């Protein structure tokens, strides 16, 4: 993963955020839901970043909120129950004035291979959370997915965690009207 970042305008410019320079906007070649921004690796399509605008989940601490989001991802991925392992977690200081909570968690799951429920593969997922206080009252969740094909790939987890930290730290709300109806 490249250590260089470029600033991108998300959601029509309402949010700006630094994104790894080696990633491309997936909306250039596929449909992306309105509540998401999706980037994929230019050279590695198995590497993706999804930015989601979500309702705030229960939890008053970074750990509680990350637990809720991790449980939802586990459910959506049909991950093997009891096979999700937290590898690291840390809080992050956000510069956005609306930031209430901010943190990064890396975890590993065993998920069914596409079309083969009995076969599983290891996926390293990194989530970065920025909870925005009122008037936005939104959880911005940045999710990195990386399929692990061998032991050497686990070494790259640190670079993904660093990228997630940089992205969530750089995220800035430019137009709060995005969140207010």
C-alpha contacts under 8 A as a table, 3 or more apart, distances in Angstrom:
res1	aa1	res2	aa2	distance
1	X	20	X	7.81
1	X	22	X	7.29
1	X	156	X	7.86
1	X	159	X	6.78
1	X	160	X	7.53
2	X	5	X	7.84
2	X	20	X	6.51
2	X	21	X	6.74
2	X	22	X	6.23
3	X	20	X	7.06
3	X	21	X	8.00
3	X	163	X	7.79
4	X	20	X	5.97
4	X	21	X	5.63
5	X	18	X	5.66
5	X	19	X	5.23
5	X	20	X	4.35
5	X	21	X	4.76
6	X	18	X	5.26
6	X	19	X	5.43
6	X	20	X	6.34
6	X	21	X	5.48
7	X	16	X	6.62
7	X	17	X	5.46
7	X	18	X	4.24
7	X	19	X	6.18
8	X	16	X	5.61
8	X	17	X	5.50
8	X	18	X	6.07
8	X	19	X	6.63
9	X	12	X	6.56
9	X	13	X	4.54
9	X	14	X	7.22
9	X	15	X	5.95
9	X	16	X	4.59
9	X	17	X	6.72
10	X	13	X	5.19
10	X	14	X	6.34
10	X	15	X	5.07
10	X	16	X	5.74
10	X	17	X	7.36
10	X	37	X	6.85
11	X	14	X	5.57
11	X	15	X	6.34
11	X	37	X	7.46
11	X	178	X	7.96
12	X	15	X	7.71
13	X	16	X	6.49
13	X	174	X	7.16
13	X	175	X	7.76
14	X	173	X	6.09
14	X	174	X	4.95
14	X	175	X	4.57
14	X	176	X	7.13
14	X	177	X	7.94
14	X	178	X	6.40
15	X	171	X	6.87
15	X	172	X	5.56
15	X	173	X	4.55
15	X	174	X	5.31
15	X	175	X	6.95
16	X	170	X	7.66
16	X	171	X	5.72
16	X	172	X	5.35
16	X	173	X	6.71
16	X	174	X	7.07
17	X	167	X	6.04
17	X	168	X	7.55
17	X	170	X	5.30
17	X	171	X	4.37
17	X	172	X	6.45
18	X	166	X	7.10
18	X	167	X	5.24
18	X	170	X	5.86
18	X	171	X	7.09
19	X	23	X	7.24
19	X	163	X	7.97
19	X	167	X	6.20
20	X	23	X	5.74
20	X	163	X	7.05
21	X	24	X	7.96
22	X	41	X	6.09
22	X	42	X	5.74
22	X	43	X	7.72
23	X	39	X	5.77
23	X	40	X	5.25
23	X	41	X	4.49
23	X	42	X	5.27
24	X	39	X	5.25
24	X	40	X	5.51
24	X	41	X	6.41
24	X	42	X	5.92
25	X	28	X	5.92
25	X	37	X	7.73
25	X	38	X	6.08
25	X	39	X	4.60
25	X	40	X	6.70
26	X	29	X	5.76
26	X	30	X	5.99
26	X	31	X	7.79
26	X	32	X	7.42
26	X	37	X	7.99
26	X	38	X	5.45
26	X	39	X	5.21
26	X	40	X	6.20
27	X	30	X	5.08
27	X	31	X	5.63
27	X	32	X	5.75
27	X	37	X	7.87
27	X	38	X	7.06
32	X	36	X	6.52
32	X	37	X	6.98
32	X	38	X	7.05
33	X	36	X	5.44
33	X	37	X	7.80
34	X	37	X	7.81
35	X	52	X	5.90
35	X	53	X	5.61
35	X	54	X	7.96
36	X	50	X	6.60
36	X	51	X	5.38
36	X	52	X	4.73
36	X	53	X	6.70
37	X	50	X	5.82
37	X	51	X	5.02
37	X	52	X	6.85
38	X	48	X	7.25
38	X	49	X	5.72
38	X	50	X	4.53
38	X	51	X	6.30
39	X	48	X	5.72
39	X	49	X	5.11
39	X	50	X	6.50
40	X	44	X	7.48
40	X	45	X	5.80
40	X	46	X	7.74
40	X	47	X	5.89
40	X	48	X	4.32
40	X	49	X	6.29
41	X	44	X	4.72
41	X	45	X	5.21
41	X	46	X	7.34
41	X	47	X	5.42
41	X	48	X	6.20
42	X	45	X	6.76
44	X	47	X	5.79
45	X	48	X	6.93
46	X	145	X	7.67
46	X	146	X	6.30
46	X	147	X	6.43
47	X	144	X	7.31
47	X	145	X	5.86
47	X	146	X	5.10
47	X	147	X	7.39
48	X	144	X	5.69
48	X	145	X	5.49
48	X	146	X	7.10
49	X	142	X	6.76
49	X	143	X	5.49
49	X	144	X	4.54
49	X	145	X	6.64
50	X	141	X	7.92
50	X	142	X	5.62
50	X	143	X	5.12
50	X	144	X	6.64
51	X	140	X	6.93
51	X	141	X	5.75
51	X	142	X	4.48
51	X	143	X	6.49
52	X	140	X	5.70
52	X	141	X	5.15
52	X	142	X	6.40
53	X	138	X	6.54
53	X	139	X	6.05
53	X	140	X	4.85
53	X	141	X	6.59
54	X	138	X	5.81
54	X	139	X	5.09
54	X	140	X	6.23
54	X	141	X	7.29
55	X	137	X	7.43
55	X	138	X	5.29
55	X	139	X	5.89
56	X	131	X	7.23
56	X	137	X	6.71
56	X	138	X	5.30
56	X	139	X	4.99
57	X	65	X	6.25
57	X	68	X	6.54
57	X	69	X	7.42
57	X	139	X	7.52
58	X	64	X	7.42
58	X	65	X	6.31
58	X	68	X	7.10
59	X	62	X	7.54
59	X	63	X	7.91
59	X	64	X	4.69
59	X	65	X	4.73
59	X	68	X	7.71
60	X	64	X	6.52
60	X	65	X	6.92
61	X	64	X	5.24
61	X	65	X	6.23
61	X	101	X	7.04
62	X	65	X	5.27
62	X	66	X	5.98
62	X	91	X	7.03
62	X	101	X	5.87
62	X	102	X	6.46
62	X	103	X	6.05
63	X	66	X	5.15
63	X	67	X	5.99
64	X	67	X	5.09
64	X	68	X	6.45
65	X	68	X	5.21
65	X	69	X	6.41
66	X	69	X	5.11
66	X	70	X	5.94
66	X	103	X	7.92
66	X	105	X	7.22
66	X	127	X	7.92
66	X	129	X	7.19
67	X	70	X	5.12
67	X	71	X	6.13
68	X	71	X	5.22
68	X	72	X	6.37
69	X	72	X	5.14
69	X	73	X	6.26
70	X	73	X	5.09
70	X	74	X	6.07
71	X	74	X	5.02
71	X	75	X	6.22
72	X	75	X	5.08
72	X	76	X	6.16
73	X	76	X	5.04
73	X	77	X	5.98
74	X	77	X	5.21
74	X	78	X	6.16
74	X	79	X	5.30
74	X	84	X	7.71
74	X	109	X	7.72
75	X	78	X	5.17
75	X	79	X	6.55
76	X	79	X	7.78
77	X	111	X	6.44
78	X	111	X	6.38
78	X	112	X	7.08
79	X	83	X	7.30
79	X	84	X	7.58
79	X	109	X	6.28
79	X	110	X	5.65
79	X	111	X	4.41
79	X	112	X	6.82
80	X	83	X	5.35
80	X	84	X	7.46
80	X	109	X	7.36
80	X	110	X	5.70
80	X	111	X	6.11
80	X	112	X	7.82
81	X	84	X	7.16
83	X	108	X	7.95
83	X	109	X	5.82
83	X	110	X	5.89
84	X	107	X	6.78
84	X	108	X	5.59
84	X	109	X	4.52
84	X	110	X	6.90
85	X	107	X	5.42
85	X	108	X	5.25
85	X	109	X	6.64
86	X	89	X	7.70
86	X	105	X	7.35
86	X	106	X	6.06
86	X	107	X	4.20
86	X	108	X	6.52
87	X	105	X	7.64
87	X	106	X	5.39
87	X	107	X	5.08
87	X	108	X	7.05
88	X	105	X	5.71
88	X	106	X	5.21
88	X	107	X	7.05
89	X	103	X	7.35
89	X	104	X	5.54
89	X	105	X	4.19
89	X	106	X	6.30
90	X	103	X	5.70
90	X	104	X	5.52
90	X	105	X	6.65
91	X	102	X	5.93
91	X	103	X	4.06
91	X	104	X	6.33
92	X	102	X	5.29
92	X	103	X	4.92
92	X	104	X	7.16
92	X	165	X	7.01
92	X	168	X	7.98
92	X	169	X	6.91
93	X	102	X	6.58
93	X	169	X	6.62
94	X	99	X	6.40
94	X	102	X	6.54
94	X	130	X	7.93
94	X	168	X	7.16
94	X	169	X	4.79
94	X	170	X	7.30
94	X	171	X	7.81
95	X	99	X	7.55
95	X	169	X	6.56
95	X	170	X	7.25
95	X	172	X	7.54
96	X	99	X	5.45
96	X	171	X	7.06
96	X	172	X	5.38
96	X	173	X	6.91
98	X	132	X	5.10
98	X	133	X	5.35
98	X	134	X	7.43
98	X	136	X	7.73
98	X	173	X	7.87
99	X	102	X	7.05
99	X	130	X	6.44
99	X	131	X	5.83
99	X	132	X	4.75
99	X	133	X	6.23
100	X	130	X	7.40
100	X	131	X	5.39
100	X	132	X	5.55
100	X	133	X	5.63
101	X	129	X	7.40
101	X	130	X	5.77
101	X	131	X	4.97
101	X	132	X	7.36
102	X	128	X	7.42
102	X	129	X	5.37
102	X	130	X	4.54
102	X	131	X	6.35
102	X	168	X	7.61
103	X	128	X	5.70
103	X	129	X	5.39
103	X	130	X	6.93
103	X	165	X	7.83
104	X	126	X	7.10
104	X	127	X	5.67
104	X	128	X	4.30
104	X	129	X	6.37
104	X	161	X	7.42
104	X	164	X	7.01
104	X	165	X	6.55
105	X	126	X	5.68
105	X	127	X	5.40
105	X	128	X	6.53
105	X	161	X	7.93
106	X	124	X	7.09
106	X	125	X	5.80
106	X	126	X	4.31
106	X	127	X	6.48
106	X	161	X	7.02
107	X	124	X	5.84
107	X	125	X	5.41
107	X	126	X	6.37
108	X	122	X	6.74
108	X	123	X	5.65
108	X	124	X	4.49
108	X	125	X	6.09
109	X	122	X	5.72
109	X	123	X	5.37
109	X	124	X	6.57
109	X	125	X	7.67
110	X	120	X	5.73
110	X	121	X	5.44
110	X	122	X	4.74
110	X	123	X	6.41
111	X	120	X	5.08
111	X	121	X	5.54
111	X	122	X	6.51
111	X	123	X	7.06
112	X	115	X	7.87
112	X	116	X	6.34
112	X	117	X	5.00
112	X	118	X	6.72
112	X	119	X	5.67
112	X	120	X	4.24
112	X	121	X	6.37
113	X	116	X	5.17
113	X	117	X	6.35
113	X	118	X	7.98
113	X	119	X	5.75
113	X	120	X	5.25
113	X	121	X	6.09
114	X	117	X	7.39
116	X	119	X	5.50
116	X	120	X	7.85
117	X	120	X	7.25
121	X	147	X	7.61
121	X	148	X	7.57
122	X	147	X	6.33
122	X	148	X	5.59
122	X	149	X	7.80
123	X	145	X	6.92
123	X	146	X	5.78
123	X	147	X	4.55
123	X	148	X	5.65
124	X	145	X	6.21
124	X	146	X	5.27
124	X	147	X	6.31
124	X	148	X	6.77
124	X	157	X	7.60
125	X	143	X	6.90
125	X	144	X	5.57
125	X	145	X	4.90
125	X	146	X	6.39
126	X	143	X	5.77
126	X	144	X	4.99
126	X	145	X	6.80
126	X	160	X	7.29
126	X	161	X	6.60
126	X	164	X	7.23
127	X	141	X	6.68
127	X	142	X	5.52
127	X	143	X	4.56
127	X	144	X	6.34
127	X	164	X	7.30
128	X	141	X	5.78
128	X	142	X	4.98
128	X	143	X	6.56
128	X	164	X	5.98
128	X	165	X	7.01
128	X	168	X	6.23
129	X	139	X	6.72
129	X	140	X	5.83
129	X	141	X	4.78
129	X	142	X	6.44
129	X	168	X	7.10
130	X	139	X	5.89
130	X	140	X	5.12
130	X	141	X	6.57
130	X	168	X	6.64
131	X	137	X	7.32
131	X	138	X	5.91
131	X	139	X	4.42
131	X	140	X	6.12
132	X	136	X	5.84
132	X	137	X	5.28
132	X	138	X	5.22
132	X	139	X	6.19
132	X	140	X	7.49
133	X	136	X	5.80
133	X	137	X	4.73
133	X	138	X	7.07
134	X	137	X	4.65
135	X	176	X	7.48
135	X	179	X	7.37
135	X	180	X	6.90
136	X	176	X	6.45
136	X	179	X	4.99
136	X	180	X	6.57
137	X	179	X	7.70
138	X	179	X	7.58
142	X	164	X	7.42
142	X	168	X	7.54
144	X	160	X	7.59
144	X	164	X	7.69
148	X	151	X	7.59
148	X	153	X	5.84
148	X	154	X	6.95
149	X	153	X	6.74
150	X	153	X	5.64
150	X	154	X	7.54
151	X	154	X	5.63
151	X	155	X	7.65
152	X	155	X	5.65
152	X	156	X	7.67
153	X	156	X	5.47
153	X	157	X	7.40
154	X	157	X	5.45
155	X	158	X	6.63
156	X	159	X	5.34
156	X	160	X	6.51
157	X	160	X	5.11
157	X	161	X	6.15
158	X	161	X	5.04
158	X	162	X	6.15
159	X	162	X	5.02
159	X	163	X	6.17
160	X	163	X	4.99
160	X	164	X	6.15
161	X	164	X	5.08
161	X	165	X	6.18
162	X	165	X	5.08
162	X	166	X	6.20
163	X	166	X	5.10
163	X	167	X	6.09
164	X	167	X	5.11
164	X	168	X	6.15
165	X	168	X	5.40
165	X	169	X	6.01
166	X	169	X	5.18
166	X	170	X	6.06
167	X	170	X	5.23
167	X	171	X	6.19
168	X	171	X	5.21
173	X	176	X	6.44
175	X	178	X	6.25
176	X	179	X	5.72
176	X	180	X	6.83
177	X	180	X	5.03
177	X	181	X	7.42
178	X	181	X	7.84
